[in-house]
Each structure stands twice: as C-alpha cells, then as structure tokens.
Amino acid sequence: MQNQRPTRAIGIAAAVAVTLVVVSVVVLALESRYRSCVAAAEAKYPAVPVSAFNTRSTGPVKVSFVEERQRAVDDCNRL
C-alpha cells in the first residue's frame, strides 16, 4: 500500500504539469495570432503624416487612416 502513494502523487503531478504546458501553448498561440492580426492592420493602414500620402485618394485635406486602422484592429480578437 505504501508504494502506491508516491506513484499516484507522481502521476497527479505529471498530469498537472502536462495540463499547464498545453494551456500555455494555447495561450501563446492565441496571442501570436492576435499580434499578427494587429500587425497586418497596421501595415495595411499605416500611421503616417498626411503629407506623406499626398495623392488623389488621400490629399492634404484628408487625415491618415486612423478610423480604418482602428476598425481593422477592432476586428482582431484573442479567441
């Protein structure tokens, strides 16, 4: 009977450790996916001075892509 207790405790500790590793990997993957989405939104709608985009579509009167970038970042979620 006494030999069974350490083996059982080791099994429980191993199960807890494996569970923690799996949860950590999932959290890191979700965070990486979220950061990639934010980076893509920032690349598509860069935050630059308006004068750098002095073309027909974004002349000096229009502001930078603040609203578009914010909408794209809001579409990103961690889950």
Number of C-alpha atoms within 10 A of each C-alpha: 4 6 7 8 10 10 11 11 11 11 12 12 12 12 12 12 12 12 12 12 12 12 12 12 12 12 14 12 13 15 15 13 16 17 16 13 19 20 14 15 20 18 11 13 17 15 13 12 12 16 14 11 15 13 10 7 8 15 14 15 9 12 15 20 17 13 11 15 20 14 11 16 18 12 11 15 13 12 8
